[in-house]
């Protein structure tokens, strides 16, 4: 009886400890500094004095305006996160408007801090995401894809690589909700081939199992940010 009671107490204690975890980070990194005079910068933003808050802090205008898709990708993301709408700070949500020219692409990317839910307003989109590396090394990362039409909704799980491609002959429009005030974006091609300074060619040649000339070509391209 005493052993069972002790086991129950131990489980309850561990559950309490597990529940008291750190909050998810809202920036790529925050290097600790032992300086009492250093500015406070934890999880992205410093809170405004409540006595100075006004209605405009919770307001954003212009999401009805199409984004400029005249770029190599043929798409444009207009984000509304804490950087555009200060009132979102600590609320854990944000959104974005995504415009696509015919055959426009929102290229493979990931949001390291958010799940994304997408609703199509206009056009036809081919969307998909890829799972993380499977536990079984003999299996491949699984791809989930779907054709979406106006009114359709699709979810991209947090942190997974995903994309949207306008397969129609006309412009397409979608809105996305994200489960973070600052979801972050890592565009795969930009990060791998367009970093500054560039990743060592020997690393990329080995990683992608291609000739170094291919890496030279890819690193010489202009890799644009889509937001």
C-alpha positions as CSV (number, residue, x, y, z in Angstrom):
1,X,0.0,0.0,0.0
2,X,2.8,2.4,1.0
3,X,4.7,1.5,-2.2
4,X,1.6,2.2,-4.4
5,X,1.1,5.5,-2.6
6,X,4.7,6.5,-3.0
7,X,4.5,5.7,-6.7
8,X,1.4,7.8,-7.1
9,X,3.1,10.8,-5.3
10,X,6.1,10.4,-7.6
11,X,4.0,10.4,-10.8
12,X,2.0,13.4,-9.6
13,X,5.3,15.3,-8.8
14,X,6.7,14.5,-12.2
15,X,3.5,15.6,-13.9
16,X,3.7,18.9,-12.1
17,X,7.3,19.5,-13.1
18,X,6.5,18.6,-16.7
19,X,3.7,21.1,-16.8
20,X,5.9,23.9,-15.7
21,X,7.9,24.1,-18.9
22,X,9.4,27.2,-20.5
23,X,7.2,29.2,-23.0
24,X,7.9,28.7,-26.6
25,X,10.5,31.2,-28.0
26,X,9.2,33.9,-30.3
27,X,12.5,34.8,-31.8
28,X,15.4,32.8,-33.4
29,X,17.7,33.2,-30.4
30,X,18.2,35.4,-27.3
31,X,21.8,35.2,-26.1
32,X,22.0,35.6,-22.3
33,X,24.0,38.5,-21.0
34,X,25.1,39.2,-17.4
35,X,24.4,42.9,-17.4
36,X,21.9,44.6,-15.2
37,X,21.8,47.6,-17.6
38,X,21.1,45.5,-20.7
39,X,17.7,46.2,-22.4
40,X,15.0,43.6,-21.7
41,X,14.2,41.5,-24.8
42,X,12.3,38.3,-24.0
43,X,10.1,36.6,-26.5
44,X,10.2,39.4,-29.0
45,X,8.7,42.5,-27.5
46,X,8.6,44.8,-24.5
47,X,5.1,45.6,-23.2
48,X,3.7,49.1,-23.6
49,X,2.5,51.0,-20.5
50,X,-1.2,50.0,-20.2
51,X,-2.1,53.6,-19.5
52,X,-0.7,54.6,-22.9
53,X,-2.5,51.9,-24.9
54,X,-5.0,53.1,-27.6
55,X,-7.4,51.5,-30.0
56,X,-5.0,51.9,-32.9
57,X,-2.7,49.4,-31.1
58,X,-5.2,46.7,-32.0
59,X,-5.9,47.8,-35.5
60,X,-4.5,47.1,-39.0
61,X,-5.8,48.4,-42.3
62,X,-5.2,47.4,-45.9
63,X,-5.6,43.6,-46.0
64,X,-8.1,44.1,-48.8
65,X,-5.3,45.4,-51.1
66,X,-3.7,42.8,-53.5
67,X,0.0,42.1,-53.0
68,X,2.5,42.7,-55.8
69,X,3.1,39.4,-57.5
70,X,5.4,40.7,-60.2
71,X,8.4,38.8,-59.0
72,X,10.2,35.5,-59.9
73,X,7.9,33.5,-57.6
74,X,4.7,35.1,-58.8
75,X,3.4,35.4,-55.2
76,X,3.3,37.8,-52.4
77,X,2.7,37.3,-48.7
78,X,1.3,40.2,-46.7
79,X,1.8,39.4,-43.0
80,X,-0.1,40.7,-40.1
81,X,1.9,39.7,-37.0
82,X,3.1,41.5,-33.9
83,X,5.5,43.6,-36.1
84,X,2.5,45.1,-38.0
85,X,-0.1,44.9,-35.2
86,X,1.3,45.6,-31.8
87,X,-1.9,44.5,-30.0
88,X,-1.1,40.9,-31.0
89,X,1.7,40.8,-28.4
90,X,1.3,37.8,-26.1
91,X,-1.9,36.7,-27.8
92,X,-0.4,33.9,-29.8
93,X,-2.0,34.5,-33.1
94,X,-1.4,36.2,-36.4
95,X,-2.5,36.0,-40.0
96,X,-1.4,36.7,-43.6
97,X,-2.8,37.5,-47.0
98,X,-1.3,35.5,-49.8
99,X,-1.7,36.6,-53.5
100,X,-0.7,34.3,-56.4
101,X,-0.3,35.2,-60.0
102,X,-1.2,32.5,-62.5
103,X,1.3,29.6,-61.8
104,X,2.6,31.6,-58.8
105,X,4.3,29.7,-56.0
106,X,4.7,30.3,-52.3
107,X,7.9,28.1,-52.2
108,X,8.7,25.4,-49.8
109,X,9.1,27.0,-46.3
110,X,8.5,26.4,-42.7
111,X,7.2,28.3,-39.7
112,X,9.3,27.3,-36.8
113,X,6.9,28.7,-34.2
114,X,3.4,28.1,-35.6
115,X,0.8,25.9,-37.1
116,X,-0.9,27.4,-40.2
117,X,-4.5,27.1,-41.3
118,X,-5.2,28.3,-44.9
119,X,-8.5,29.2,-46.5
120,X,-8.8,29.7,-50.3
121,X,-10.8,32.7,-51.4
122,X,-10.2,32.7,-55.1
123,X,-8.5,30.3,-57.6
124,X,-7.2,26.8,-57.4
125,X,-4.2,25.9,-55.3
126,X,-2.1,22.8,-55.1
127,X,-0.8,22.6,-51.6
128,X,1.2,20.2,-49.5
129,X,3.5,19.5,-46.6
130,X,6.2,16.9,-45.8
131,X,6.6,15.1,-42.5
132,X,9.7,15.1,-40.4
133,X,12.3,12.3,-40.7
134,X,10.6,8.9,-39.9
135,X,11.9,6.8,-37.0
136,X,12.4,3.9,-39.5
137,X,15.5,4.9,-41.6
138,X,14.1,2.7,-44.4
139,X,11.1,5.0,-44.9
140,X,11.0,8.3,-46.7
141,X,9.5,11.6,-45.5
142,X,5.8,11.4,-46.4
143,X,4.2,14.0,-48.6
144,X,0.5,15.1,-48.1
145,X,-1.0,17.1,-51.0
146,X,-4.4,18.4,-51.9
147,X,-6.0,20.6,-54.6
148,X,-7.9,23.4,-52.9
149,X,-10.8,25.5,-54.3
150,X,-12.6,28.6,-53.0
151,X,-13.9,27.9,-49.5
152,X,-11.6,25.0,-48.9
153,X,-9.4,24.9,-45.8
154,X,-6.1,23.1,-45.2
155,X,-3.8,22.9,-42.2
156,X,0.0,22.8,-42.2
157,X,1.4,21.4,-38.9
158,X,3.9,23.5,-36.9
159,X,7.5,23.4,-38.2
160,X,6.8,21.2,-41.2
161,X,7.9,22.2,-44.7
162,X,5.0,23.2,-46.9
163,X,4.1,25.1,-50.1
164,X,1.2,26.5,-52.2
165,X,1.1,26.6,-56.0
166,X,-1.5,28.3,-58.1
167,X,-2.3,25.8,-60.9
168,X,-4.9,28.0,-62.5
169,X,-4.8,30.5,-65.4
170,X,-6.1,33.3,-63.1
171,X,-5.0,35.0,-60.0
172,X,-5.5,33.2,-56.7
173,X,-6.0,34.5,-53.2
174,X,-5.8,32.9,-49.8
175,X,-5.7,33.9,-46.1
176,X,-3.8,32.1,-43.5
177,X,-4.1,32.1,-39.7
178,X,-1.0,31.2,-37.6
179,X,-0.8,30.1,-34.0
180,X,1.9,32.6,-33.0
181,X,2.2,36.3,-32.8
182,X,5.6,35.9,-34.6
183,X,5.6,32.6,-36.5
184,X,8.8,33.2,-38.3
185,X,9.6,31.9,-41.8
186,X,12.4,29.8,-43.2
187,X,12.3,29.6,-47.0
188,X,14.3,26.5,-47.7
189,X,16.1,27.6,-50.9
190,X,17.0,30.9,-49.4
191,X,18.4,29.4,-46.2
192,X,20.4,26.7,-48.0
193,X,21.7,28.5,-51.1
194,X,21.3,32.2,-50.3
195,X,22.7,32.5,-46.8
196,X,25.2,35.3,-45.9
197,X,28.0,34.2,-45.8
198,X,27.3,31.2,-48.1
199,X,27.4,27.7,-46.7
200,X,30.7,25.9,-47.6
201,X,30.3,24.3,-51.0
202,X,31.8,21.1,-49.7
203,X,29.0,20.8,-47.2
204,X,26.3,21.3,-49.8
205,X,27.9,19.1,-52.4
206,X,28.0,16.2,-49.8
207,X,24.5,16.9,-48.6
208,X,22.8,17.0,-52.0
209,X,25.1,14.5,-53.7
210,X,25.7,16.7,-56.7
211,X,28.6,18.2,-58.6
212,X,30.1,21.4,-57.2
213,X,29.1,23.2,-60.4
214,X,25.5,22.7,-59.5
215,X,26.1,24.3,-56.1
216,X,27.9,27.2,-57.7
217,X,25.0,27.8,-60.0
218,X,22.4,27.6,-57.2
219,X,24.4,29.9,-54.9
220,X,24.7,32.4,-57.7
221,X,20.9,32.8,-58.1
222,X,18.9,35.6,-56.5
223,X,16.8,34.1,-53.7
224,X,14.1,36.5,-52.8
225,X,12.1,36.6,-49.5
226,X,8.4,36.3,-50.1
227,X,7.1,38.4,-47.2
